[in-house]
Amino acid sequence: MQKQVQTAPSKPIPQHVVERMESEWKQMRDSAPPKPAGPR
């Protein structure tokens, strides 16, 4: 078995894509309620 570095992607992700993903995650966390919804 060959030891490969899995932390580094084969294709680097463009910076704008990373920034967009981070902004979307931040919006999701901000919009999400602090407590989970009650039982249905």
PDBQT receptor file of N, H, CA, C and O in Angstrom, charges set to zero:
ATOM      1  N   MET A   1       0.850  -1.206   0.000  1.00  0.00    +0.000 N 
ATOM      2  CA  MET A   1       0.000   0.000   0.000  1.00  0.00    +0.000 C 
ATOM      3  C   MET A   1       0.877   1.244   0.000  1.00  0.00    +0.000 C 
ATOM      4  O   MET A   1       1.819   1.360   0.784  1.00  0.00    +0.000 OA
ATOM      5  N   GLN A   2       0.551   2.166  -0.890  1.00  0.00    +0.000 N 
ATOM      6  H   GLN A   2      -0.214   2.072  -1.527  1.00  0.00    +0.000 HD
ATOM      7  CA  GLN A   2       1.336   3.401  -0.961  1.00  0.00    +0.000 C 
ATOM      8  C   GLN A   2       0.712   4.449  -0.038  1.00  0.00    +0.000 C 
ATOM      9  O   GLN A   2      -0.508   4.603   0.022  1.00  0.00    +0.000 OA
ATOM     10  N   LYS A   3       1.572   5.154   0.669  1.00  0.00    +0.000 N 
ATOM     11  H   LYS A   3       2.563   5.029   0.620  1.00  0.00    +0.000 HD
ATOM     12  CA  LYS A   3       1.077   6.192   1.580  1.00  0.00    +0.000 C 
ATOM     13  C   LYS A   3       0.867   7.491   0.803  1.00  0.00    +0.000 C 
ATOM     14  O   LYS A   3       1.818   8.086   0.296  1.00  0.00    +0.000 OA
ATOM     15  N   GLN A   4      -0.384   7.915   0.718  1.00  0.00    +0.000 N 
ATOM     16  H   GLN A   4      -1.157   7.432   1.129  1.00  0.00    +0.000 HD
ATOM     17  CA  GLN A   4      -0.694   9.150  -0.015  1.00  0.00    +0.000 C 
ATOM     18  C   GLN A   4      -1.198  10.214   0.958  1.00  0.00    +0.000 C 
ATOM     19  O   GLN A   4      -1.813   9.902   1.978  1.00  0.00    +0.000 OA
ATOM     20  N   VAL A   5      -0.931  11.456   0.629  1.00  0.00    +0.000 N 
ATOM     21  H   VAL A   5      -0.432  11.710  -0.200  1.00  0.00    +0.000 HD
ATOM     22  CA  VAL A   5      -1.401  12.553   1.478  1.00  0.00    +0.000 C 
ATOM     23  C   VAL A   5      -2.845  12.869   1.106  1.00  0.00    +0.000 C 
ATOM     24  O   VAL A   5      -3.116  13.401   0.029  1.00  0.00    +0.000 OA
ATOM     25  N   GLN A   6      -3.761  12.538   1.999  1.00  0.00    +0.000 N 
ATOM     26  H   GLN A   6      -3.540  12.106   2.873  1.00  0.00    +0.000 HD
ATOM     27  CA  GLN A   6      -5.178  12.755   1.702  1.00  0.00    +0.000 C 
ATOM     28  C   GLN A   6      -5.627  14.163   2.077  1.00  0.00    +0.000 C 
ATOM     29  O   GLN A   6      -6.672  14.627   1.620  1.00  0.00    +0.000 OA
ATOM     30  N   THR A   7      -4.837  14.844   2.910  1.00  0.00    +0.000 N 
ATOM     31  H   THR A   7      -3.989  14.468   3.281  1.00  0.00    +0.000 HD
ATOM     32  CA  THR A   7      -5.236  16.189   3.323  1.00  0.00    +0.000 C 
ATOM     33  C   THR A   7      -5.170  17.146   2.137  1.00  0.00    +0.000 C 
ATOM     34  O   THR A   7      -5.948  18.098   2.072  1.00  0.00    +0.000 OA
ATOM     35  N   ALA A   8      -4.252  16.908   1.196  1.00  0.00    +0.000 N 
ATOM     36  H   ALA A   8      -3.620  16.135   1.249  1.00  0.00    +0.000 HD
ATOM     37  CA  ALA A   8      -4.123  17.792   0.029  1.00  0.00    +0.000 C 
ATOM     38  C   ALA A   8      -4.951  17.224  -1.119  1.00  0.00    +0.000 C 
ATOM     39  O   ALA A   8      -4.707  16.101  -1.560  1.00  0.00    +0.000 OA
ATOM     40  N   PRO A   9      -5.929  17.988  -1.606  1.00  0.00    +0.000 N 
ATOM     41  CA  PRO A   9      -6.768  17.509  -2.711  1.00  0.00    +0.000 C 
ATOM     42  C   PRO A   9      -5.968  17.399  -3.997  1.00  0.00    +0.000 C 
ATOM     43  O   PRO A   9      -4.987  18.117  -4.189  1.00  0.00    +0.000 OA
ATOM     44  N   SER A  10      -6.388  16.498  -4.879  1.00  0.00    +0.000 N 
ATOM     45  H   SER A  10      -7.185  15.914  -4.723  1.00  0.00    +0.000 HD
ATOM     46  CA  SER A  10      -5.687  16.334  -6.159  1.00  0.00    +0.000 C 
ATOM     47  C   SER A  10      -5.797  17.629  -6.966  1.00  0.00    +0.000 C 
ATOM     48  O   SER A  10      -4.861  18.032  -7.657  1.00  0.00    +0.000 OA
ATOM     49  N   LYS A  11      -6.983  18.279  -6.859  1.00  0.00    +0.000 N 
ATOM     50  H   LYS A  11      -7.743  17.951  -6.297  1.00  0.00    +0.000 HD
ATOM     51  CA  LYS A  11      -7.176  19.557  -7.566  1.00  0.00    +0.000 C 
ATOM     52  C   LYS A  11      -7.436  20.641  -6.530  1.00  0.00    +0.000 C 
ATOM     53  O   LYS A  11      -8.404  20.550  -5.775  1.00  0.00    +0.000 OA
ATOM     54  N   PRO A  12      -6.597  21.655  -6.483  1.00  0.00    +0.000 N 
ATOM     55  CA  PRO A  12      -6.794  22.730  -5.499  1.00  0.00    +0.000 C 
ATOM     56  C   PRO A  12      -8.113  23.451  -5.731  1.00  0.00    +0.000 C 
ATOM     57  O   PRO A  12      -8.507  23.677  -6.875  1.00  0.00    +0.000 OA
ATOM     58  N   ILE A  13      -8.796  23.811  -4.654  1.00  0.00    +0.000 N 
ATOM     59  H   ILE A  13      -8.477  23.627  -3.724  1.00  0.00    +0.000 HD
ATOM     60  CA  ILE A  13     -10.080  24.510  -4.768  1.00  0.00    +0.000 C 
ATOM     61  C   ILE A  13      -9.817  26.004  -4.957  1.00  0.00    +0.000 C 
ATOM     62  O   ILE A  13      -9.028  26.591  -4.217  1.00  0.00    +0.000 OA
ATOM     63  N   PRO A  14     -10.475  26.623  -5.945  1.00  0.00    +0.000 N 
ATOM     64  CA  PRO A  14     -10.291  28.068  -6.164  1.00  0.00    +0.000 C 
ATOM     65  C   PRO A  14     -10.651  28.855  -4.905  1.00  0.00    +0.000 C 
ATOM     66  O   PRO A  14     -11.531  28.456  -4.143  1.00  0.00    +0.000 OA
ATOM     67  N   GLN A  15      -9.964  29.971  -4.698  1.00  0.00    +0.000 N 
ATOM     68  H   GLN A  15      -9.249  30.295  -5.318  1.00  0.00    +0.000 HD
ATOM     69  CA  GLN A  15     -10.191  30.773  -3.493  1.00  0.00    +0.000 C 
ATOM     70  C   GLN A  15     -11.630  31.271  -3.428  1.00  0.00    +0.000 C 
ATOM     71  O   GLN A  15     -12.241  31.268  -2.359  1.00  0.00    +0.000 OA
ATOM     72  N   HIS A  16     -12.184  31.706  -4.586  1.00  0.00    +0.000 N 
ATOM     73  H   HIS A  16     -11.688  31.708  -5.454  1.00  0.00    +0.000 HD
ATOM     74  CA  HIS A  16     -13.541  32.258  -4.552  1.00  0.00    +0.000 C 
ATOM     75  C   HIS A  16     -14.547  31.182  -4.144  1.00  0.00    +0.000 C 
ATOM     76  O   HIS A  16     -15.557  31.485  -3.510  1.00  0.00    +0.000 OA
ATOM     77  N   VAL A  17     -14.276  29.936  -4.503  1.00  0.00    +0.000 N 
ATOM     78  H   VAL A  17     -13.455  29.690  -5.018  1.00  0.00    +0.000 HD
ATOM     79  CA  VAL A  17     -15.193  28.852  -4.118  1.00  0.00    +0.000 C 
ATOM     80  C   VAL A  17     -15.130  28.638  -2.610  1.00  0.00    +0.000 C 
ATOM     81  O   VAL A  17     -16.156  28.438  -1.958  1.00  0.00    +0.000 OA
ATOM     82  N   VAL A  18     -13.918  28.680  -2.063  1.00  0.00    +0.000 N 
ATOM     83  H   VAL A  18     -13.085  28.842  -2.592  1.00  0.00    +0.000 HD
ATOM     84  CA  VAL A  18     -13.767  28.494  -0.615  1.00  0.00    +0.000 C 
ATOM     85  C   VAL A  18     -14.470  29.623   0.125  1.00  0.00    +0.000 C 
ATOM     86  O   VAL A  18     -15.178  29.382   1.103  1.00  0.00    +0.000 OA
ATOM     87  N   GLU A  19     -14.278  30.850  -0.335  1.00  0.00    +0.000 N 
ATOM     88  H   GLU A  19     -13.702  31.046  -1.129  1.00  0.00    +0.000 HD
ATOM     89  CA  GLU A  19     -14.915  31.990   0.330  1.00  0.00    +0.000 C 
ATOM     90  C   GLU A  19     -16.434  31.868   0.245  1.00  0.00    +0.000 C 
ATOM     91  O   GLU A  19     -17.141  32.163   1.210  1.00  0.00    +0.000 OA
ATOM     92  N   ARG A  20     -16.932  31.435  -0.908  1.00  0.00    +0.000 N 
ATOM     93  H   ARG A  20     -16.358  31.196  -1.691  1.00  0.00    +0.000 HD
ATOM     94  CA  ARG A  20     -18.387  31.310  -1.066  1.00  0.00    +0.000 C 
ATOM     95  C   ARG A  20     -18.933  30.247  -0.112  1.00  0.00    +0.000 C 
ATOM     96  O   ARG A  20     -19.967  30.446   0.526  1.00  0.00    +0.000 OA
ATOM     97  N   MET A  21     -18.225  29.114  -0.021  1.00  0.00    +0.000 N 
ATOM     98  H   MET A  21     -17.385  28.952  -0.539  1.00  0.00    +0.000 HD
ATOM     99  CA  MET A  21     -18.688  28.052   0.882  1.00  0.00    +0.000 C 
ATOM    100  C   MET A  21     -18.679  28.543   2.326  1.00  0.00    +0.000 C 
ATOM    101  O   MET A  21     -19.614  28.276   3.080  1.00  0.00    +0.000 OA
ATOM    102  N   GLU A  22     -17.627  29.260   2.711  1.00  0.00    +0.000 N 
ATOM    103  H   GLU A  22     -16.867  29.477   2.098  1.00  0.00    +0.000 HD
ATOM    104  CA  GLU A  22     -17.545  29.757   4.088  1.00  0.00    +0.000 C 
ATOM    105  C   GLU A  22     -18.678  30.744   4.369  1.00  0.00    +0.000 C 
ATOM    106  O   GLU A  22     -19.290  30.702   5.436  1.00  0.00    +0.000 OA
ATOM    107  N   SER A  23     -18.957  31.629   3.412  1.00  0.00    +0.000 N 
ATOM    108  H   SER A  23     -18.459  31.663   2.545  1.00  0.00    +0.000 HD
ATOM    109  CA  SER A  23     -20.023  32.613   3.616  1.00  0.00    +0.000 C 
ATOM    110  C   SER A  23     -21.366  31.904   3.749  1.00  0.00    +0.000 C 
ATOM    111  O   SER A  23     -22.191  32.279   4.583  1.00  0.00    +0.000 OA
ATOM    112  N   GLU A  24     -21.587  30.871   2.922  1.00  0.00    +0.000 N 
ATOM    113  H   GLU A  24     -20.917  30.566   2.245  1.00  0.00    +0.000 HD
ATOM    114  CA  GLU A  24     -22.858  30.139   2.997  1.00  0.00    +0.000 C 
ATOM    115  C   GLU A  24     -22.987  29.440   4.349  1.00  0.00    +0.000 C 
ATOM    116  O   GLU A  24     -24.057  29.458   4.958  1.00  0.00    +0.000 OA
ATOM    117  N   TRP A  25     -21.887  28.815   4.826  1.00  0.00    +0.000 N 
ATOM    118  H   TRP A  25     -21.018  28.800   4.331  1.00  0.00    +0.000 HD
ATOM    119  CA  TRP A  25     -21.931  28.144   6.120  1.00  0.00    +0.000 C 
ATOM    120  C   TRP A  25     -22.231  29.161   7.220  1.00  0.00    +0.000 C 
ATOM    121  O   TRP A  25     -23.000  28.880   8.139  1.00  0.00    +0.000 OA
ATOM    122  N   LYS A  26     -21.616  30.348   7.122  1.00  0.00    +0.000 N 
ATOM    123  H   LYS A  26     -20.991  30.576   6.375  1.00  0.00    +0.000 HD
ATOM    124  CA  LYS A  26     -21.845  31.367   8.146  1.00  0.00    +0.000 C 
ATOM    125  C   LYS A  26     -23.310  31.796   8.142  1.00  0.00    +0.000 C 
ATOM    126  O   LYS A  26     -23.913  31.963   9.203  1.00  0.00    +0.000 OA
ATOM    127  N   GLN A  27     -23.886  31.974   6.942  1.00  0.00    +0.000 N 
ATOM    128  H   GLN A  27     -23.396  31.838   6.081  1.00  0.00    +0.000 HD
ATOM    129  CA  GLN A  27     -25.297  32.378   6.864  1.00  0.00    +0.000 C 
ATOM    130  C   GLN A  27     -26.186  31.286   7.451  1.00  0.00    +0.000 C 
ATOM    131  O   GLN A  27     -27.147  31.579   8.162  1.00  0.00    +0.000 OA
ATOM    132  N   MET A  28     -25.863  30.020   7.152  1.00  0.00    +0.000 N 
ATOM    133  H   MET A  28     -25.082  29.782   6.574  1.00  0.00    +0.000 HD
ATOM    134  CA  MET A  28     -26.677  28.914   7.670  1.00  0.00    +0.000 C 
ATOM    135  C   MET A  28     -26.622  28.893   9.194  1.00  0.00    +0.000 C 
ATOM    136  O   MET A  28     -27.648  28.720   9.852  1.00  0.00    +0.000 OA
ATOM    137  N   ARG A  29     -25.422  29.070   9.758  1.00  0.00    +0.000 N 
ATOM    138  H   ARG A  29     -24.589  29.211   9.223  1.00  0.00    +0.000 HD
ATOM    139  CA  ARG A  29     -25.287  29.037  11.221  1.00  0.00    +0.000 C 
ATOM    140  C   ARG A  29     -26.002  30.234  11.836  1.00  0.00    +0.000 C 
ATOM    141  O   ARG A  29     -26.630  30.111  12.887  1.00  0.00    +0.000 OA
ATOM    142  N   ASP A  30     -25.908  31.399  11.181  1.00  0.00    +0.000 N 
ATOM    143  H   ASP A  30     -25.397  31.499  10.327  1.00  0.00    +0.000 HD
ATOM    144  CA  ASP A  30     -26.555  32.591  11.735  1.00  0.00    +0.000 C 
ATOM    145  C   ASP A  30     -28.079  32.460  11.653  1.00  0.00    +0.000 C 
ATOM    146  O   ASP A  30     -28.792  32.857  12.575  1.00  0.00    +0.000 OA
ATOM    147  N   SER A  31     -28.571  31.901  10.542  1.00  0.00    +0.000 N 
ATOM    148  H   SER A  31     -27.992  31.579   9.793  1.00  0.00    +0.000 HD
ATOM    149  CA  SER A  31     -30.022  31.806  10.358  1.00  0.00    +0.000 C 
ATOM    150  C   SER A  31     -30.598  30.664  11.197  1.00  0.00    +0.000 C 
ATOM    151  O   SER A  31     -31.770  30.697  11.573  1.00  0.00    +0.000 OA
ATOM    152  N   ALA A  32     -29.770  29.653  11.489  1.00  0.00    +0.000 N 
ATOM    153  H   ALA A  32     -28.818  29.627  11.183  1.00  0.00    +0.000 HD
ATOM    154  CA  ALA A  32     -30.271  28.511  12.264  1.00  0.00    +0.000 C 
ATOM    155  C   ALA A  32     -30.621  28.959  13.681  1.00  0.00    +0.000 C 
ATOM    156  O   ALA A  32     -29.920  29.786  14.264  1.00  0.00    +0.000 OA
ATOM    157  N   PRO A  33     -31.712  28.410  14.239  1.00  0.00    +0.000 N 
ATOM    158  CA  PRO A  33     -32.108  28.780  15.609  1.00  0.00    +0.000 C 
ATOM    159  C   PRO A  33     -31.096  28.256  16.618  1.00  0.00    +0.000 C 
ATOM    160  O   PRO A  33     -30.472  27.223  16.377  1.00  0.00    +0.000 OA
ATOM    161  N   PRO A  34     -30.918  28.943  17.743  1.00  0.00    +0.000 N 
ATOM    162  CA  PRO A  34     -29.937  28.519  18.750  1.00  0.00    +0.000 C 
ATOM    163  C   PRO A  34     -30.300  27.152  19.326  1.00  0.00    +0.000 C 
ATOM    164  O   PRO A  34     -29.417  26.373  19.685  1.00  0.00    +0.000 OA
ATOM    165  N   LYS A  35     -31.603  26.861  19.415  1.00  0.00    +0.000 N 
ATOM    166  H   LYS A  35     -32.321  27.494  19.124  1.00  0.00    +0.000 HD
ATOM    167  CA  LYS A  35     -32.038  25.564  19.961  1.00  0.00    +0.000 C 
ATOM    168  C   LYS A  35     -32.772  24.777  18.880  1.00  0.00    +0.000 C 
ATOM    169  O   LYS A  35     -33.427  25.379  18.029  1.00  0.00    +0.000 OA
ATOM    170  N   PRO A  36     -32.681  23.459  18.892  1.00  0.00    +0.000 N 
ATOM    171  CA  PRO A  36     -33.385  22.643  17.894  1.00  0.00    +0.000 C 
ATOM    172  C   PRO A  36     -34.887  22.781  18.044  1.00  0.00    +0.000 C 
ATOM    173  O   PRO A  36     -35.379  23.078  19.132  1.00  0.00    +0.000 OA
ATOM    174  N   ALA A  37     -35.617  22.568  16.965  1.00  0.00    +0.000 N 
ATOM    175  H   ALA A  37     -35.218  22.326  16.081  1.00  0.00    +0.000 HD
ATOM    176  CA  ALA A  37     -37.077  22.693  17.001  1.00  0.00    +0.000 C 
ATOM    177  C   ALA A  37     -37.668  21.658  17.955  1.00  0.00    +0.000 C 
ATOM    178  O   ALA A  37     -37.085  20.595  18.168  1.00  0.00    +0.000 OA
ATOM    179  N   GLY A  38     -38.821  21.973  18.522  1.00  0.00    +0.000 N 
ATOM    180  H   GLY A  38     -39.295  22.836  18.349  1.00  0.00    +0.000 HD
ATOM    181  CA  GLY A  38     -39.468  21.051  19.467  1.00  0.00    +0.000 C 
ATOM    182  C   GLY A  38     -39.971  19.815  18.734  1.00  0.00    +0.000 C 
ATOM    183  O   GLY A  38     -39.867  19.725  17.511  1.00  0.00    +0.000 OA
ATOM    184  N   PRO A  39     -40.511  18.873  19.478  1.00  0.00    +0.000 N 
ATOM    185  CA  PRO A  39     -41.010  17.627  18.861  1.00  0.00    +0.000 C 
ATOM    186  C   PRO A  39     -42.178  17.910  17.946  1.00  0.00    +0.000 C 
ATOM    187  O   PRO A  39     -42.971  18.815  18.206  1.00  0.00    +0.000 OA
ATOM    188  N   ARG A  40     -42.293  17.142  16.875  1.00  0.00    +0.000 N 
ATOM    189  H   ARG A  40     -41.650  16.406  16.664  1.00  0.00    +0.000 HD
ATOM    190  CA  ARG A  40     -43.391  17.373  15.926  1.00  0.00    +0.000 C 
ATOM    191  C   ARG A  40     -44.698  16.824  16.508  1.00  0.00    +0.000 C 
ATOM    192  O   ARG A  40     -45.745  16.916  15.869  1.00  0.00    +0.000 OA
TER     193      ARG A  40
